[in-house]
Amino acid sequence: MTFNKTELLLLSFFFTLHSPAISWTTPSYAGRQGEWCLLQSNIGITAMHMQLLHDDKVVIFDRTDFGKSNISLPGGRCRNDNKDMALGVDCTAHSILYDIATNSYRALMVQTDTWCSSGAVVSNGTLVQTGGYNDGDHVIRTFTPCFNEICDWTEFKNYLSQRRWYASDHILPDGRIIIVGGRRQFNYEFYPSLSGTFKLKFLRETYDHRDENNLYPFLHLLPDGNLFIFANTRSILLDYNQNRVIREFPRIPDDVPRNYPSTGSSVLLPLDENNGRIEAEVLICGGARRGSFQRAARGHFLPATSTCGRLVITDQNPSWVMETMPTSRVMSDMLLLPTGDVIIINGGRSGTAGYDSGRDPVTTPVIYRPSEHPDWRFSTMSPSSTPRMYHSSAILLTDGRVLVGGSNPHPAYSFTGVVFPTDLSLEAFSPPYLSEEYTSIRPRILSLDQTLGYGKKFSRMVVLRIISITHESSDMHTLSAVGPSTAEIAPAGYYLLFVLHGDIPSTGAWVKTG
């Protein structure tokens, strides 16, 4: 799973771009299905969690209580933990730092169990990782990018006031992180911690006996600063400053749970500041029918759902609009692409999340185009040769590829005798916009101001308002645009900025807001 999505910007201000014979026409992707590339057959661990950092490196980690991994800690280091459920002394790594540019990696030292933890990136680019399992469930871990080979995890034990296992995190406008839920945790708290926990009755109400179906709730920060929370089939708008539920939205119509273990996925569609009033719309796809988790435990794997729901949260009377994917899917990852489209990737057609609880791998990604006619929104891409089931993950890279890894980290990293063996590989999917035939029209950002002030000329994916386009030469243009107006739209921190020529994006450039 990808516990924190890298935010995107779609244009900047006062930067110069190279785009030959720019015509602002949209190329057709008809018949193009993208390409897969195996990057590493074995990184030593399984990519249960991944996070892209602003130095173009990716932190990857799995869990500490499954025994020895396939990569040793450097310098003869060992992890000593008498609370570990597998090894008291473990000289192997359970986290790595992957370098995109060189396709290489090095081992990192994580001390406590990160299984089903959560996290967010704060304004200085530090990854703050919260909770996990066993000795890790009250722990805060931080990883700050550095430009040498010595940075590593720092851990703060017993920092959290409650056990956070299967919780969800989100960065807030004031720089805090809100940490919501977790197994049998019907409450939320903040990092940095100042005032303990706050009860949230909604989480207790969305808890299904035995199946749960409200873990890893979906969180989206809205332009008014309030937090959208979706769990099971229900959703609310939370004023976390006043600990008050402002409104409850209609239930998703088909009554199919969408949260762990009936795991679907969710994105906030691109915010557009061009029209004055900013419309916030959420997309939720996939999930498993009620009772699927218990049925899977008995060897009966119910078909997953093939439905998606869209809800314009900012409407006065919002209602769900339902659509159907090309295939049913559970345990999927869903990411915003630089084009504003959505990729749905990984998962299976039946069962639920959980070890050996899913079946029928879906190896074909689907690209969803939110602004197309409903009949033409879904496009099926080329298949991978590798099933990506429970605990697989996917993230967008700076160059527009999608990094994919993980799947079924079994005890002792089992590779035989199980339905879906532990997978230690990394691969990349290149969407159709990266096709070689578009090289001649692909924009290149030559220079830009990397620091953005709120409301100043220069988005989470926010479509910026263009002020002017200045023609510098036959293949060079300067664009001026207005940046996100408030921290509620784009909290302070690092963002990826892309320029589009039609539907062809440039390589992303890192910018910092706030």
Disulfide bonds with the S-S distance in Angstrom:
Cys78-Cys91 1.85
Cys146-Cys151 2.13
Cys285-Cys308 2.07
